[in-house]
Amino acid sequence: MNSENAVPELAEPNLRALLATAGLDVEYVRAEGNTLYRRSETGGESVEIPVLDCAGGYGSLMFGHNHPELLAVARRLLDDHTPVHAQFSSHPYANSLAAELNRIVRRETGSEEWYFATFANSGAEAVEAAVKHAELDRVLRLAELTEKIEATGDQVRAAVDSGAAVLPDEVLTRLGVERPAGTGAAGGADAVEAALAKITEENARLRAKAPVFLALEGGFHGKLMGSVQLTHNAGYREPFAALGVRTRFVPDGRPEALEEILKEEGATLLQLVVEDGLVRVVEHPHPVFCAFLVEPIQGEGGIRPLSKELARSIQAFGEAADCPVVIDEVQSGMGRTGALLASSHLGLRGDYYALAKSLGGGLAKASVMLVRESRYRPQFELVHSSTFAKDSFSCHIALKVLELLEADDGRAYRQATERGAALHGALERVRAAFPDVVKDVRGKGLMLGFEFQDQSLADDETIAGAAGTGMFGYVIAGHLLHAHGIRTFPTASATNTLRFEPSVLLTDDEIGRIEKALTDACEILRAQASDRLVTSS
């Protein structure tokens, strides 16, 4: 094609250019197990170079690329012409999937409640569905409480008018209302109206307040319009602040922070009632808290596990504030930590769960939001929907994924635990050999993070420059790719941390390759020898 007529890069060209600076703009043409094959031009011929995939689709490949049993299900579904678009009809396969998810969730959490399922296509959509449902529930609870408060107003009026009740001065004083001149405690219809008007005014002011969301510092819950406002990374969130929701970010290591938030944001709605011939004020907690978003292991925040202490504080806050807990298991769930739910290791129980990534087996785009029965609002099914959700293809693939997880009495969970421990041991050996280069190794199962020491003040100008622009982790990833045939990336909000999220198929030989490659990278950093970094073939 004539270069003058060549089509420019139109599919996210800036991202492509950024990847190119670290040598990560390669094309993958085939995949199997833990191996991706990238295209390379050698001697004028196109060849395929195998690459060990440790990024694992950001946690989407619990069983690796193109698992043969999942491929067999996909082929059968396509050969049978399974309907992908059959909206507004019966979906028995979706109910089977929801039932199987319930069985496992109830087993791991000890819950006796059912969890109702809303299906979606991505993790961010599952999070948004949870947030929308939580807000619908909050709005309906507030409406029910308001109706109850207003109904007793008529009862108070009637009781005072008939002389069956009196309005004490201390009630008016508490409300900041003066008794109208010429009325006494035995009468006081005007005083009742003044008190009710004050309560109506104050309650209306509280009802008009925007709901409060809570999330953890370092948390990541997606980049859609709502979920990005629950994501702590300011670079993702702040450009869209005018569109967002009101979120309070909770720091780890400060358990008193939740008490402070409850005190600052909590309020009460007031109600007049008649008790023993007297008009009294009753207080009701204002349902201002919509949801508390929690990742059991922060993925994009640097693979940081939630502590049991903070998990207990979050659970206690949810109960005290009547604030539903939304557990974001998008990256940590689906067996990656040795259980379907990483939160089950912590004893943390959610009102909502968001699952995605490996739910689709690396073939289908599938996610689900689960909400426990006592929170569930049937109206939600009519105000929220998705064209591509709950289809036969994705549901049957997801059912097969659960079957693989549960097979042989949960062998896949045990594999994730054992393979994760072996990989963790290798990463720890590198850290112990290079404490001046490696800051930390953390995570659980097959969701591990390898954090480098800050290199922004490095003697090597190239290394320091990469660290100063947030590209350090990407440059190291480029070296691992081209020098060692290993694919990984830094986490999005902690770019000094490389993620390792391979499948349960990870072998000892592959772990050895990872250890050797990281040792090489650490030797280069210790020597401050950026000239030895390889970022192209």
TORZA-95633 format. One record per residue (C-alpha): residue number from 1; residue in one letter; x, y, z. Coordinates in Angstrom, 3 decimals, padded with zeros to 6 digits. Example, Ala and Ser with C-alpha at 12.3 -4.5 7.8 and 13.67 -1.06 7.14 Angstrom:
<sites>
(site 1 A (012.300 -004.500 007.800))
(site 2 S (013.670 -001.060 007.140))
</sites>
This chain:
<sites>
(site 1 M (000.000 000.000 000.000))
(site 2 N (001.243 003.454 -000.837))
(site 3 S (002.464 005.076 002.384))
(site 4 E (000.523 008.237 001.527))
(site 5 N (-002.683 006.209 001.651))
(site 6 A (-001.755 004.114 004.708))
(site 7 V (-004.367 004.064 007.445))
(site 8 P (-002.987 005.531 010.683))
(site 9 E (-003.121 003.668 013.979))
(site 10 L (-006.708 004.263 015.116))
(site 11 A (-007.211 001.701 017.875))
(site 12 E (-005.871 003.493 020.966))
(site 13 P (-002.736 004.828 019.241))
(site 14 N (-001.392 006.602 022.319))
(site 15 L (-001.478 003.388 024.332))
(site 16 R (000.269 001.552 021.501))
(site 17 A (002.998 004.201 021.458))
(site 18 L (003.413 003.955 025.235))
(site 19 L (003.769 000.179 025.034))
(site 20 A (006.344 000.595 022.277))
(site 21 T (008.657 002.601 024.546))
(site 22 A (009.033 -000.474 026.774))
(site 23 G (008.997 -003.046 023.981))
(site 24 L (005.592 -004.368 024.948))
(site 25 D (003.787 -003.646 021.662))
(site 26 V (004.108 -007.219 020.385))
(site 27 E (001.423 -009.229 018.597))
(site 28 Y (000.325 -012.553 020.042))
(site 29 V (-001.058 -015.000 017.503))
(site 30 R (-001.628 -018.227 019.427))
(site 31 A (-002.094 -019.368 023.010))
(site 32 E (-002.127 -022.620 024.937))
(site 33 G (-001.884 -023.281 028.656))
(site 34 N (000.544 -020.795 030.178))
(site 35 T (002.116 -020.037 026.809))
(site 36 L (001.450 -017.212 024.394))
(site 37 Y (003.118 -017.163 020.992))
(site 38 R (004.210 -013.774 019.704))
(site 39 R (004.848 -012.940 016.093))
(site 40 S (008.381 -011.964 015.123))
(site 41 E (010.040 -011.250 011.793))
(site 42 T (013.323 -013.127 011.456))
(site 43 G (015.264 -013.167 008.214))
(site 44 G (012.258 -011.951 006.311))
(site 45 E (010.074 -014.757 007.670))
(site 46 S (007.368 -014.610 010.293))
(site 47 V (008.014 -016.920 013.247))
(site 48 E (006.205 -017.631 016.502))
(site 49 I (008.150 -017.181 019.736))
(site 50 P (006.775 -018.846 022.897))
(site 51 V (006.245 -016.617 025.941))
(site 52 L (005.419 -017.729 029.494))
(site 53 D (002.300 -015.771 030.446))
(site 54 C (002.455 -014.648 034.078))
(site 55 A (-000.023 -011.802 033.601))
(site 56 G (-002.733 -014.381 033.009))
(site 57 G (-005.258 -011.986 031.541))
(site 58 Y (-005.039 -009.919 034.759))
(site 59 G (-006.338 -012.971 036.613))
(site 60 S (-008.713 -014.219 033.899))
(site 61 L (-006.929 -017.483 033.144))
(site 62 M (-007.237 -019.741 036.160))
(site 63 F (-007.038 -022.734 033.803))
(site 64 G (-004.737 -021.167 031.229))
(site 65 H (-005.308 -020.259 027.606))
(site 66 N (-007.709 -022.400 025.573))
(site 67 H (-008.197 -025.187 028.108))
(site 68 P (-009.213 -028.284 026.112))
(site 69 E (-012.312 -029.058 028.197))
(site 70 L (-013.526 -025.481 027.911))
(site 71 L (-012.811 -025.481 024.186))
(site 72 A (-014.866 -028.644 023.846))
(site 73 V (-017.838 -026.972 025.524))
(site 74 A (-017.457 -023.898 023.309))
(site 75 R (-017.299 -026.007 020.147))
(site 76 R (-020.361 -027.995 021.151))
(site 77 L (-022.310 -024.832 021.882))
(site 78 L (-021.382 -023.314 018.532))
(site 79 D (-022.076 -026.543 016.654))
(site 80 D (-025.470 -026.757 018.361))
(site 81 H (-026.204 -023.165 017.302))
(site 82 T (-026.847 -022.154 020.899))
(site 83 P (-028.704 -018.813 021.071))
(site 84 V (-026.545 -015.922 022.159))
(site 85 H (-029.342 -013.371 021.797))
(site 86 A (-032.535 -014.585 023.431))
(site 87 Q (-033.323 -011.744 025.796))
(site 88 F (-036.596 -011.571 027.717))
(site 89 S (-037.056 -015.336 027.774))
(site 90 S (-036.404 -018.230 030.115))
(site 91 H (-032.714 -018.901 030.813))
(site 92 P (-032.535 -022.183 032.777))
(site 93 Y (-028.761 -022.375 032.295))
(site 94 A (-028.384 -018.997 034.030))
(site 95 N (-030.402 -020.295 036.966))
(site 96 S (-028.204 -023.414 037.082))
(site 97 L (-025.127 -021.193 037.179))
(site 98 A (-026.606 -019.042 039.947))
(site 99 A (-027.518 -022.168 041.922))
(site 100 E (-024.005 -023.612 041.645))
(site 101 L (-022.452 -020.303 042.673))
(site 102 N (-024.814 -020.254 045.657))
(site 103 R (-023.841 -023.756 046.678))
(site 104 I (-020.153 -022.867 046.782))
(site 105 V (-020.581 -019.414 048.321))
(site 106 R (-022.827 -020.755 051.076))
(site 107 R (-020.342 -023.544 051.770))
(site 108 E (-017.408 -021.150 052.060))
(site 109 T (-019.178 -018.436 054.056))
(site 110 G (-021.471 -020.564 056.201))
(site 111 S (-024.379 -018.396 055.064))
(site 112 E (-027.879 -019.851 055.072))
(site 113 E (-029.218 -017.067 052.855))
(site 114 W (-029.677 -017.297 049.116))
(site 115 Y (-027.805 -014.912 046.857))
(site 116 F (-029.690 -013.618 043.821))
(site 117 A (-027.667 -013.181 040.642))
(site 118 T (-027.478 -010.388 038.088))
(site 119 F (-025.219 -011.249 035.160))
(site 120 A (-023.014 -008.859 033.216))
(site 121 N (-020.002 -008.872 030.906))
(site 122 S (-017.103 -007.378 032.855))
(site 123 G (-015.934 -006.843 036.395))
(site 124 A (-016.629 -003.117 036.321))
(site 125 E (-020.197 -003.816 035.193))
(site 126 A (-020.705 -006.278 038.039))
(site 127 V (-019.455 -003.639 040.487))
(site 128 E (-021.760 -001.016 038.984))
(site 129 A (-024.697 -003.411 039.213))
(site 130 A (-023.940 -003.929 042.902))
(site 131 V (-023.691 -000.194 043.523))
(site 132 K (-026.907 000.507 041.628))
(site 133 H (-028.754 -002.192 043.542))
(site 134 A (-027.403 -000.914 046.846))
(site 135 E (-028.607 002.593 046.025))
(site 136 L (-032.030 001.332 044.994))
(site 137 D (-032.243 -000.538 048.288))
(site 138 R (-031.154 002.578 050.211))
(site 139 V (-033.696 004.790 048.419))
(site 140 L (-036.511 002.321 049.087))
(site 141 R (-035.526 001.937 052.747))
(site 142 L (-035.503 005.714 053.078))
(site 143 A (-038.917 005.981 051.402))
(site 144 E (-040.384 003.319 053.712))
(site 145 L (-039.003 005.115 056.754))
(site 146 T (-040.296 008.481 055.526))
(site 147 E (-043.763 007.025 054.982))
(site 148 K (-043.732 005.600 058.516))
(site 149 I (-042.673 008.967 059.973))
(site 150 E (-045.333 010.882 058.057))
(site 151 A (-048.076 008.415 059.015))
(site 152 T (-047.525 008.952 062.736))
(site 153 G (-047.812 012.703 062.246))
(site 154 D (-051.534 012.339 061.638))
(site 155 Q (-051.827 010.154 064.744))
(site 156 V (-050.103 012.805 066.868))
(site 157 R (-052.403 015.543 065.530))
(site 158 A (-055.498 013.508 066.345))
(site 159 A (-054.276 012.593 069.818))
(site 160 V (-053.497 016.204 070.770))
(site 161 D (-056.725 017.546 069.244))
(site 162 S (-058.804 015.044 071.224))
(site 163 G (-056.936 015.729 074.455))
(site 164 A (-055.602 012.173 074.581))
(site 165 A (-052.010 013.471 074.503))
(site 166 V (-050.063 016.589 075.380))
(site 167 L (-046.949 018.059 073.799))
(site 168 P (-044.280 018.677 076.488))
(site 169 D (-042.108 021.784 076.343))
(site 170 E (-038.906 019.700 076.307))
(site 171 V (-039.908 018.263 072.916))
(site 172 L (-040.256 021.743 071.458))
(site 173 T (-036.986 022.826 073.068))
(site 174 R (-035.177 019.864 071.570))
(site 175 L (-036.529 020.738 068.127))
(site 176 G (-035.686 024.421 068.522))
(site 177 V (-039.355 025.390 068.235))
(site 178 E (-041.125 027.986 070.396))
(site 179 R (-044.618 027.235 071.617))
(site 180 P (-047.041 029.592 069.858))
(site 181 A (-048.425 032.256 072.164))
(site 182 G (-051.709 031.434 073.876))
(site 183 T (-051.312 027.659 073.742))
(site 184 G (-050.764 025.416 076.704))
(site 185 A (-049.552 021.878 077.219))
(site 186 A (-053.118 020.604 077.308))
(site 187 G (-053.860 022.052 073.883))
(site 188 G (-051.276 023.000 071.366))
(site 189 A (-052.529 022.087 067.910))
(site 190 D (-050.456 024.987 066.586))
(site 191 A (-047.444 023.756 068.537))
(site 192 V (-047.857 020.277 067.041))
(site 193 E (-047.949 021.760 063.559))
(site 194 A (-044.830 023.779 064.283))
(site 195 A (-043.031 020.675 065.584))
(site 196 L (-044.085 018.557 062.622))
(site 197 A (-043.065 021.291 060.206))
(site 198 K (-039.618 021.459 061.830))
(site 199 I (-039.200 017.680 061.623))
(site 200 T (-040.361 017.645 058.012))
(site 201 E (-037.862 020.370 057.151))
(site 202 E (-034.925 018.682 058.887))
(site 203 N (-035.756 015.242 057.522))
(site 204 A (-036.076 016.640 053.996))
(site 205 R (-032.643 018.244 054.324))
(site 206 L (-031.106 014.901 055.277))
(site 207 R (-032.961 013.004 052.563))
(site 208 A (-031.553 015.390 049.968))
(site 209 K (-027.957 014.601 050.920))
(site 210 A (-026.000 012.560 048.396))
(site 211 P (-025.308 009.002 049.512))
(site 212 V (-021.886 008.210 050.932))
(site 213 F (-019.760 005.399 049.512))
(site 214 L (-016.746 003.955 051.248))
(site 215 A (-013.743 002.305 049.615))
(site 216 L (-010.205 001.566 050.666))
(site 217 E (-007.170 003.620 049.788))
(site 218 G (-005.356 001.767 047.007))
(site 219 G (-008.545 000.078 045.839))
(site 220 F (-009.500 -000.437 042.211))
(site 221 H (-013.081 -001.194 041.147))
(site 222 G (-013.157 -000.298 037.454))
(site 223 K (-013.064 002.654 035.093))
(site 224 L (-016.720 003.105 034.165))
(site 225 M (-018.483 006.303 035.134))
(site 226 G (-019.528 005.113 038.572))
(site 227 S (-016.864 002.537 039.384))
(site 228 V (-014.030 004.935 038.581))
(site 229 Q (-015.244 007.161 041.418))
(site 230 L (-014.778 004.198 043.760))
(site 231 T (-011.228 003.679 042.501))
(site 232 H (-008.607 005.415 044.631))
(site 233 N (-006.076 006.222 041.884))
(site 234 A (-006.510 009.972 041.377))
(site 235 G (-005.264 009.792 037.806))
(site 236 Y (-008.225 007.627 036.838))
(site 237 R (-010.774 009.285 039.103))
(site 238 E (-010.261 013.033 039.238))
(site 239 P (-010.852 013.905 035.560))
(site 240 F (-014.394 012.612 036.025))
(site 241 A (-015.068 013.901 039.536))
(site 242 A (-017.956 016.094 038.374))
(site 243 L (-019.777 012.988 037.153))
(site 244 G (-019.146 010.862 040.183))
(site 245 V (-020.463 009.759 043.530))
(site 246 R (-019.315 010.883 046.956))
(site 247 T (-016.680 008.451 048.170))
(site 248 R (-014.756 008.398 051.436))
(site 249 F (-011.466 006.511 051.084))
(site 250 V (-010.454 004.601 054.184))
(site 251 P (-006.763 004.195 055.056))
(site 252 D (-005.354 000.893 056.283))
(site 253 G (-003.692 000.979 059.676))
(site 254 R (-006.157 003.477 061.158))
(site 255 P (-009.062 001.482 062.618))
(site 256 E (-010.389 004.646 064.237))
(site 257 A (-010.991 006.126 060.778))
(site 258 L (-014.229 004.184 060.410))
(site 259 E (-015.492 005.482 063.750))
(site 260 E (-014.665 009.015 062.625))
(site 261 I (-016.533 008.572 059.342))
(site 262 L (-019.574 007.151 061.112))
(site 263 K (-019.595 010.132 063.471))
(site 264 E (-019.072 012.692 060.689))
(site 265 E (-021.539 011.295 058.163))
(site 266 G (-024.125 009.650 060.398))
(site 267 A (-027.381 011.438 061.170))
(site 268 T (-030.857 010.689 062.464))
(site 269 L (-034.319 011.209 061.069))
(site 270 L (-036.858 012.347 063.651))
(site 271 Q (-040.393 011.134 064.267))
(site 272 L (-043.154 012.281 066.633))
(site 273 V (-045.068 009.505 068.394))
(site 274 V (-047.551 009.261 071.269))
(site 275 E (-046.495 007.203 074.275))
(site 276 D (-048.498 007.058 077.504))
(site 277 G (-050.363 010.265 076.715))
(site 278 L (-047.234 012.232 075.855))
(site 279 V (-045.803 013.269 072.514))
(site 280 R (-042.202 012.008 072.215))
(site 281 V (-039.379 012.272 069.681))
(site 282 V (-038.054 009.011 068.261))
(site 283 E (-034.763 008.868 066.360))
(site 284 H (-034.070 006.653 063.347))
(site 285 P (-030.620 006.270 061.772))
(site 286 H (-030.556 008.015 058.410))
(site 287 P (-029.544 005.499 055.714))
(site 288 V (-026.901 007.751 054.189))
(site 289 F (-024.286 005.046 053.625))
(site 290 C (-024.880 003.302 050.315))
(site 291 A (-022.074 000.717 050.163))
(site 292 F (-018.571 -000.162 051.320))
(site 293 L (-016.417 -001.475 048.441))
(site 294 V (-013.692 -003.935 049.430))
(site 295 E (-011.115 -006.057 047.589))
(site 296 P (-009.846 -008.995 049.694))
(site 297 I (-006.578 -008.541 047.798))
(site 298 Q (-006.027 -005.205 046.090))
(site 299 G (-005.018 -006.112 042.556))
(site 300 E (-004.155 -002.853 040.812))
(site 301 G (-003.128 -001.329 044.140))
(site 302 G (-000.054 -003.562 044.256))
(site 303 I (-001.352 -007.056 045.196))
(site 304 R (-002.007 -006.052 048.793))
(site 305 P (-003.994 -008.512 050.936))
(site 306 L (-006.588 -007.128 053.314))
(site 307 S (-005.658 -007.749 056.948))
(site 308 K (-007.985 -009.740 059.172))
(site 309 E (-008.086 -006.791 061.562))
(site 310 L (-009.340 -004.397 058.900))
(site 311 A (-011.765 -007.026 057.612))
(site 312 R (-013.280 -007.273 061.102))
(site 313 S (-013.507 -003.475 061.343))
(site 314 I (-015.257 -003.272 057.982))
(site 315 Q (-017.739 -005.979 058.971))
(site 316 A (-018.460 -004.196 062.253))
(site 317 F (-018.890 -000.844 060.512))
(site 318 G (-021.321 -002.347 058.003))
(site 319 E (-023.466 -003.701 060.807))
(site 320 A (-023.319 -000.521 062.911))
(site 321 A (-024.082 001.824 059.997))
(site 322 D (-026.448 -000.505 058.129))
(site 323 C (-024.027 -000.124 055.232))
(site 324 P (-023.916 -003.092 052.839))
(site 325 V (-020.473 -004.527 052.130))
(site 326 V (-019.695 -005.099 048.446))
(site 327 I (-016.828 -007.574 048.092))
(site 328 D (-015.021 -007.110 044.803))
(site 329 E (-013.701 -010.590 043.938))
(site 330 V (-013.237 -009.742 040.266))
(site 331 Q (-009.496 -010.425 040.310))
(site 332 S (-009.027 -012.380 043.541))
(site 333 G (-011.954 -014.769 043.170))
(site 334 M (-012.681 -017.915 041.168))
(site 335 G (-010.181 -020.135 042.972))
(site 336 R (-007.049 -018.040 042.496))
(site 337 T (-006.280 -017.930 046.232))
(site 338 G (-007.319 -021.509 046.989))
(site 339 A (-011.031 -020.764 047.419))
(site 340 L (-013.809 -019.416 045.235))
(site 341 L (-013.826 -016.294 047.416))
(site 342 A (-010.566 -014.825 048.707))
(site 343 S (-012.670 -013.079 051.349))
(site 344 S (-013.634 -016.440 052.845))
(site 345 H (-010.052 -016.792 054.139))
(site 346 L (-010.675 -013.621 056.175))
(site 347 G (-014.082 -014.565 057.523))
(site 348 L (-015.450 -011.487 055.733))
(site 349 R (-019.047 -011.865 054.606))
(site 350 G (-020.492 -009.677 051.900))
(site 351 D (-023.960 -008.377 051.233))
(site 352 Y (-022.842 -008.312 047.611))
(site 353 Y (-020.165 -010.151 045.638))
(site 354 A (-018.747 -009.235 042.234))
(site 355 L (-017.137 -012.071 040.260))
(site 356 A (-015.696 -011.950 036.753))
(site 357 K (-012.425 -012.642 034.906))
(site 358 S (-011.874 -016.424 035.306))
(site 359 L (-015.640 -016.964 035.469))
(site 360 G (-015.499 -016.885 031.648))
(site 361 G (-012.710 -019.445 031.443))
(site 362 G (-010.661 -017.206 029.170))
(site 363 L (-013.227 -017.688 026.396))
(site 364 A (-016.407 -015.853 027.383))
(site 365 K (-016.932 -012.325 028.644))
(site 366 A (-018.861 -013.054 031.806))
(site 367 S (-019.398 -011.537 035.236))
(site 368 V (-021.985 -011.741 037.967))
(site 369 M (-023.226 -009.666 040.875))
(site 370 L (-024.613 -011.620 043.817))
(site 371 V (-026.818 -009.958 046.446))
(site 372 R (-027.996 -011.683 049.592))
(site 373 E (-031.669 -012.379 050.037))
(site 374 S (-032.275 -009.980 052.932))
(site 375 R (-031.023 -007.055 050.797))
(site 376 Y (-032.573 -008.124 047.512))
(site 377 R (-035.016 -005.815 045.706))
(site 378 P (-037.009 -007.526 042.920))
(site 379 Q (-037.619 -004.142 041.257))
(site 380 F (-033.974 -004.068 040.263))
(site 381 E (-034.607 -006.648 037.539))
(site 382 L (-036.736 -004.107 035.662))
(site 383 V (-034.451 -001.086 035.991))
(site 384 H (-031.151 -002.786 035.128))
(site 385 S (-030.282 -004.991 032.167))
(site 386 S (-027.529 -005.882 029.703))
(site 387 T (-027.907 -006.967 026.091))
(site 388 F (-025.074 -009.480 026.184))
(site 389 A (-025.516 -010.855 029.724))
(site 390 K (-027.000 -014.185 030.806))
(site 391 D (-026.600 -015.806 027.374))
(site 392 S (-026.340 -019.533 026.806))
(site 393 F (-022.706 -019.462 025.628))
(site 394 S (-021.196 -017.587 028.594))
(site 395 C (-023.354 -019.378 031.175))
(site 396 H (-022.406 -022.850 029.947))
(site 397 I (-018.732 -021.916 029.827))
(site 398 A (-018.968 -020.570 033.391))
(site 399 L (-020.718 -023.752 034.552))
(site 400 K (-017.813 -025.760 033.148))
(site 401 V (-015.330 -023.507 034.942))
(site 402 L (-017.089 -024.212 038.244))
(site 403 E (-017.093 -027.908 037.425))
(site 404 L (-013.331 -027.803 036.878))
(site 405 L (-012.836 -025.932 040.146))
(site 406 E (-014.901 -028.404 042.142))
(site 407 A (-013.681 -031.605 040.441))
(site 408 D (-011.826 -034.200 042.520))
(site 409 D (-012.987 -032.637 045.763))
(site 410 G (-011.616 -029.217 044.829))
(site 411 R (-008.264 -030.261 043.389))
(site 412 A (-007.927 -026.938 041.527))
(site 413 Y (-008.149 -025.006 044.798))
(site 414 R (-005.380 -027.163 046.236))
(site 415 Q (-003.300 -026.681 043.104))
(site 416 A (-003.672 -022.908 043.357))
(site 417 T (-002.493 -023.041 046.964))
(site 418 E (000.442 -025.380 046.291))
(site 419 R (001.598 -023.780 043.022))
(site 420 G (001.226 -020.353 044.575))
(site 421 A (003.365 -021.359 047.545))
(site 422 A (006.057 -022.711 045.217))
(site 423 L (006.085 -019.503 043.174))
(site 424 H (006.033 -017.379 046.325))
(site 425 G (009.087 -019.290 047.547))
(site 426 A (010.968 -018.515 044.335))
(site 427 L (010.087 -014.827 044.506))
(site 428 E (011.157 -014.742 048.159))
(site 429 R (014.529 -016.261 047.298))
(site 430 V (015.128 -013.436 044.837))
(site 431 R (014.045 -010.852 047.398))
(site 432 A (016.364 -012.342 050.035))
(site 433 A (019.289 -012.235 047.591))
(site 434 F (018.579 -008.618 046.565))
(site 435 P (017.112 -006.741 049.556))
(site 436 D (018.606 -003.524 048.164))
(site 437 V (016.601 -004.006 044.950))
(site 438 V (013.415 -005.835 046.032))
(site 439 K (011.179 -004.268 048.652))
(site 440 D (008.491 -006.906 049.174))
(site 441 V (006.818 -010.086 047.983))
(site 442 R (003.161 -010.481 048.925))
(site 443 G (-000.168 -011.989 047.961))
(site 444 K (-001.883 -015.326 048.281))
(site 445 G (-002.105 -018.393 046.069))
(site 446 L (-001.637 -017.508 042.413))
(site 447 M (-002.073 -013.779 042.948))
(site 448 L (001.361 -012.482 043.887))
(site 449 G (003.145 -009.155 043.742))
(site 450 F (006.906 -008.538 043.438))
(site 451 E (007.724 -004.973 044.497))
(site 452 F (010.989 -003.253 043.609))
(site 453 Q (012.638 -000.581 045.723))
(site 454 D (012.079 002.969 044.470))
(site 455 Q (014.580 003.743 041.712))
(site 456 S (013.721 007.417 041.200))
(site 457 L (017.107 008.448 042.708))
(site 458 A (019.097 005.754 040.905))
(site 459 D (022.588 006.594 039.664))
(site 460 D (021.704 005.299 036.200))
(site 461 E (019.872 008.114 034.421))
(site 462 T (017.799 005.752 032.264))
(site 463 I (016.595 003.748 035.260))
(site 464 A (015.916 006.888 037.302))
(site 465 G (014.084 008.473 034.377))
(site 466 A (011.832 005.433 033.937))
(site 467 A (011.033 005.483 037.649))
(site 468 G (010.316 009.204 037.587))
(site 469 T (007.784 008.875 034.757))
(site 470 G (006.005 005.822 036.158))
(site 471 M (007.450 003.586 033.422))
(site 472 F (009.914 001.636 035.563))
(site 473 G (007.774 -001.484 035.924))
(site 474 Y (006.972 -001.484 032.215))
(site 475 V (010.654 -001.253 031.265))
(site 476 I (011.443 -004.235 033.522))
(site 477 A (008.482 -006.091 031.999))
(site 478 G (009.870 -005.371 028.530))
(site 479 H (013.235 -006.825 029.545))
(site 480 L (011.622 -009.963 030.971))
(site 481 L (009.690 -010.392 027.722))
(site 482 H (012.529 -009.960 025.255))
(site 483 A (015.425 -011.377 027.275))
(site 484 H (013.625 -014.274 028.952))
(site 485 G (010.327 -014.876 027.157))
(site 486 I (008.253 -014.071 030.257))
(site 487 R (005.188 -011.837 030.123))
(site 488 T (003.971 -009.798 033.045))
(site 489 F (003.050 -006.192 033.820))
(site 490 P (003.174 -003.824 036.761))
(site 491 T (-000.032 -003.219 038.666))
(site 492 A (-001.884 -000.134 037.456))
(site 493 S (-001.714 002.007 040.595))
(site 494 A (001.590 000.701 041.976))
(site 495 T (003.913 000.517 039.006))
(site 496 N (006.946 -000.665 041.000))
(site 497 T (005.103 -003.945 041.615))
(site 498 L (005.036 -006.710 039.024))
(site 499 R (002.011 -009.027 039.053))
(site 500 F (002.302 -012.801 038.850))
(site 501 E (-001.059 -014.434 038.154))
(site 502 P (-000.360 -017.605 036.135))
(site 503 S (-002.730 -020.552 035.907))
(site 504 V (-002.827 -023.694 038.020))
(site 505 L (-000.895 -025.368 035.184))
(site 506 L (002.303 -023.625 036.341))
(site 507 T (005.231 -026.095 036.406))
(site 508 D (008.410 -026.225 038.467))
(site 509 D (010.431 -025.561 035.310))
(site 510 E (008.390 -022.437 034.632))
(site 511 I (008.896 -021.264 038.213))
(site 512 G (012.617 -021.783 037.704))
(site 513 R (012.521 -019.620 034.577))
(site 514 I (010.757 -016.856 036.503))
(site 515 E (013.328 -016.989 039.307))
(site 516 K (016.231 -016.868 036.840))
(site 517 A (014.702 -013.960 034.904))
(site 518 L (014.035 -011.888 038.018))
(site 519 T (017.531 -012.610 039.286))
(site 520 D (018.920 -011.230 036.033))
(site 521 A (016.764 -008.092 036.296))
(site 522 C (017.866 -007.539 039.877))
(site 523 E (021.530 -007.942 038.956))
(site 524 I (021.102 -005.254 036.289))
(site 525 L (019.460 -002.911 038.774))
(site 526 R (022.080 -003.550 041.432))
(site 527 A (024.812 -002.794 038.882))
(site 528 Q (022.840 000.219 037.588))
(site 529 A (023.511 -001.080 034.093))
(site 530 S (020.580 000.011 031.957))
(site 531 D (022.638 -000.791 028.849))
(site 532 R (021.987 -004.472 029.637))
(site 533 L (018.210 -004.066 029.574))
(site 534 V (016.645 -005.701 026.527))
(site 535 T (013.419 -004.122 025.228))
(site 536 S (013.328 -005.410 021.665))
(site 537 S (014.071 -008.604 019.772))
</sites>
